[in-house]
Protein backbone atom coordinates (compact mmCIF):
# COMPACT_ATOMS: atom_id res chain seq x y z
CA UNK A 1 0.00 0.00 0.00
CA UNK A 2 1.25 3.44 -0.87
CA UNK A 3 2.31 5.76 1.98
CA UNK A 4 -0.15 8.45 0.82
CA UNK A 5 -3.07 6.06 1.19
CA UNK A 6 -1.91 5.01 4.65
CA UNK A 7 -1.65 8.65 5.78
CA UNK A 8 -5.07 9.35 4.29
CA UNK A 9 -6.59 6.46 6.25
CA UNK A 10 -4.82 7.43 9.47
CA UNK A 11 -6.22 10.96 9.09
CA UNK A 12 -9.74 9.62 8.57
CA UNK A 13 -9.61 7.27 11.55
CA UNK A 14 -8.15 10.04 13.72
CA UNK A 15 -10.98 12.34 12.63
CA UNK A 16 -13.61 9.86 13.77
CA UNK A 17 -11.76 9.09 17.00
CA UNK A 18 -11.41 12.79 17.78
CA UNK A 19 -15.08 13.53 17.09
CA UNK A 20 -16.13 10.72 19.43
CA UNK A 21 -13.53 11.66 22.04
CA UNK A 22 -14.84 15.24 22.04
CA UNK A 23 -17.99 14.00 23.80
CA UNK A 24 -16.20 11.84 26.38
CA UNK A 25 -12.87 13.63 26.83
CA UNK A 26 -13.51 17.21 25.62
CA UNK A 27 -10.00 18.50 26.27
CA UNK A 28 -8.19 15.74 24.38
CA UNK A 29 -10.86 15.19 21.73
CA UNK A 30 -10.26 18.59 20.17
CA UNK A 31 -6.54 17.90 19.79
CA UNK A 32 -7.11 14.44 18.34
CA UNK A 33 -9.70 15.77 15.89
CA UNK A 34 -7.46 18.69 14.87
CA UNK A 35 -4.54 16.36 14.15
CA UNK A 36 -6.77 14.13 12.01
CA UNK A 37 -8.38 17.08 10.23
CA UNK A 38 -5.06 18.64 9.30
CA UNK A 39 -3.60 15.34 8.10
CA UNK A 40 -6.75 14.48 6.14
CA UNK A 41 -6.99 17.90 4.47
CA UNK A 42 -3.29 17.99 3.56
CA UNK A 43 -3.45 14.54 2.01
CA UNK A 44 -6.58 15.54 0.12
CA UNK A 45 -4.88 18.57 -1.40
CA UNK A 46 -1.80 16.50 -2.29
CA UNK A 47 -3.61 13.47 -3.78
CA UNK A 48 -6.24 15.25 -5.85
CA UNK A 49 -6.73 14.20 -9.47
CA UNK A 50 -5.20 16.67 -11.92
CA UNK A 51 -6.62 17.92 -15.21
CA UNK A 52 -9.68 16.33 -16.69
CA UNK A 53 -13.07 17.69 -17.51
CA UNK A 54 -14.81 20.69 -16.02
CA UNK A 55 -16.99 18.33 -13.99
CA UNK A 56 -13.94 16.69 -12.43
CA UNK A 57 -12.41 20.05 -11.57
CA UNK A 58 -15.70 21.13 -9.96
CA UNK A 59 -15.85 17.93 -7.91
CA UNK A 60 -12.25 18.34 -6.74
CA UNK A 61 -13.04 21.93 -5.74
CA UNK A 62 -16.05 20.71 -3.75
CA UNK A 63 -13.87 18.10 -2.09
CA UNK A 64 -11.40 20.79 -1.08
CA UNK A 65 -14.23 22.87 0.39
CA UNK A 66 -15.17 19.81 2.43
CA UNK A 67 -11.61 19.56 3.72
CA UNK A 68 -11.63 23.23 4.67
CA UNK A 69 -14.95 22.76 6.52
CA UNK A 70 -13.44 19.87 8.48
CA UNK A 71 -10.43 21.99 9.47
CA UNK A 72 -12.79 24.84 10.38
CA UNK A 73 -14.66 22.43 12.65
CA UNK A 74 -11.37 21.72 14.43
CA UNK A 75 -10.80 25.44 14.94
CA UNK A 76 -14.35 25.86 16.27
CA UNK A 77 -13.71 23.10 18.81
CA UNK A 78 -11.04 25.27 20.40
CA UNK A 79 -12.71 28.66 20.17
CA UNK A 80 -16.38 28.07 21.03
CA UNK A 81 -17.92 26.60 24.14
CA UNK A 82 -21.07 25.31 22.48
CA UNK A 83 -21.31 22.78 19.66
CA UNK A 84 -21.04 24.96 16.56
CA UNK A 85 -18.25 22.71 15.32
CA UNK A 86 -20.82 20.02 14.58
CA UNK A 87 -22.37 22.15 11.82
CA UNK A 88 -19.02 22.70 10.11
CA UNK A 89 -18.15 19.01 10.46
CA UNK A 90 -21.53 18.02 9.02
CA UNK A 91 -21.11 20.29 6.00
CA UNK A 92 -17.63 18.94 5.40
CA UNK A 93 -18.89 15.38 5.70
CA UNK A 94 -21.65 16.02 3.14
CA UNK A 95 -19.15 17.44 0.64
CA UNK A 96 -16.74 14.57 1.27
CA UNK A 97 -19.41 11.90 0.94
CA UNK A 98 -20.79 13.31 -2.30
CA UNK A 99 -17.39 13.68 -3.92
CA UNK A 100 -16.21 10.27 -2.68
CA UNK A 101 -18.80 8.67 -4.94
CA UNK A 102 -18.81 11.12 -7.83
CA UNK A 103 -15.06 11.53 -8.48
CA UNK A 104 -14.45 7.81 -9.20
CA UNK A 105 -17.49 7.79 -11.50
CA UNK A 106 -16.15 10.78 -13.40
CA UNK A 107 -12.67 9.29 -13.65
CA UNK A 108 -14.16 6.05 -15.00
CA UNK A 109 -16.21 8.00 -17.55
CA UNK A 110 -13.07 9.77 -18.80
CA UNK A 111 -11.26 6.50 -19.50
Protein Blocks (a to p, Z undefined) as FASTA:
>chain_A
ZZklmmmmmmmmmmmmmmmmmmmmmmlmmmmmmmmmmmmmmmmmmmpceehifklmmmmm
mmmmmmmmmmmmmmmmmmpmblmlmmmmmmmmmmmmmmmmmmmmmmmmmZZ
